Amino acid sequence: MLRRYARKTSCILKSPLPRPSLPVPANEKLLAWVGDEIVPRESAKVSVFDSVVQGGDSVWEGLRIYNGKIFKLEEHLDRLFDSAKALAFNNVPTRDEVKEAIFKTLIRNAMFDNAHIRLSLTRGKKVSSGMSPAFNLYGCTLIVLAEWKPPVYDNTRGITLVTATTRRNSPNNLDSKIHHNNLLNNILAKIEGNNAKADDAIMLDKDGYVAETNATNIFLVKKGRVMTPHADYCLPGITRATVSFRKFPL
Ligand SMILES: Cc1ncc(COP(=O)(O)O)c(C=O)c1O
């Protein structure tokens, strides 16, 4: 039966959709680091055996480049390596190797301002599909995806948020301190935000206390004081650690 079907159909999965335009057309020509090489956007691919495809088994950081500098690079690398350790990754590249990949990617793209890097470190390619890290015999896969990207939020007009019904992961299930790529919890909240035509969604913890938004930590200024939730159900953000909790003038 399968053989007869294969004879009839040559190309069953041709995309019927027209080629979409990019939010920033200049990103058409970008070069990305994948594994141990820099390749053009269309060739920037991971294996179907990669852990990130098999189970979202990867850690990541979002880095911003302002004025020739990467904001808080060392802090982001600390968190990347802490997350990889918490997930027991093996054969992790060294800090110097990761930095070299980042710098080479930025230099080859001539990106020194207004850029964003999605830095991912997956558990790597597996010798066979499946969950077990025992199949990971190739070492981790490093991805440096640098794009021209304006700020996500309109800081002059402010943004609208909706409270999502999807609750933030409990540390009993998956610790938010690990910055992992298993983002379905946040994506479900983001879908709720999109459905409500809001910019993003506020996520609560299991008891109904505010945790963070689907994409950022959240802050409140009350009586001149900046407040933010404890980092039990939210990512202990680097921006959060940079915000000054001193009194604001009223
Ligand atoms: C869910 C979530 N919370 C908060 C943050 C903000 O983290 P940071 O300030 O370290 O960039 C991020 C960024 O990736 C995030 O994904």
The ligand as a MOL file (V3000), in Angstrom:
LIG
                    3D

  0  0  0     0  0            999 V3000
M  V30 BEGIN CTAB
M  V30 COUNTS 16 16 0 0 0
M  V30 BEGIN ATOM
M  V30 1 C 9.9690 34.7470 30.2650 0
M  V30 2 C 11.0380 35.7870 30.3480 0
M  V30 3 N 11.0760 36.5860 31.4300 0
M  V30 4 C 11.9810 37.5660 31.5350 0
M  V30 5 C 12.9280 37.7830 30.5470 0
M  V30 6 C 13.8970 38.9240 30.6790 0
M  V30 7 O 15.1620 38.4990 30.9370 0
M  V30 8 P 16.4310 39.4430 30.8200 0
M  V30 9 O 16.1320 40.7250 31.4870 0
M  V30 10 O 17.4700 38.6580 31.4970 0
M  V30 11 O 16.7000 39.6150 29.3600 0
M  V30 12 C 12.9480 36.9570 29.4230 0
M  V30 13 C 13.9660 37.1220 28.3980 0
M  V30 14 O 14.3310 36.2430 27.6830 0
M  V30 15 C 11.9860 35.9290 29.3200 0
M  V30 16 O 11.9540 35.1110 28.2680 0
M  V30 END ATOM
M  V30 BEGIN BOND
M  V30 1 1 1 2
M  V30 2 1 2 3
M  V30 3 2 2 15
M  V30 4 2 3 4
M  V30 5 1 4 5
M  V30 6 1 5 6
M  V30 7 2 5 12
M  V30 8 1 6 7
M  V30 9 1 7 8
M  V30 10 2 8 9
M  V30 11 1 8 10
M  V30 12 1 8 11
M  V30 13 1 12 13
M  V30 14 1 12 15
M  V30 15 2 13 14
M  V30 16 1 15 16
M  V30 END BOND
M  V30 END CTAB
M  END
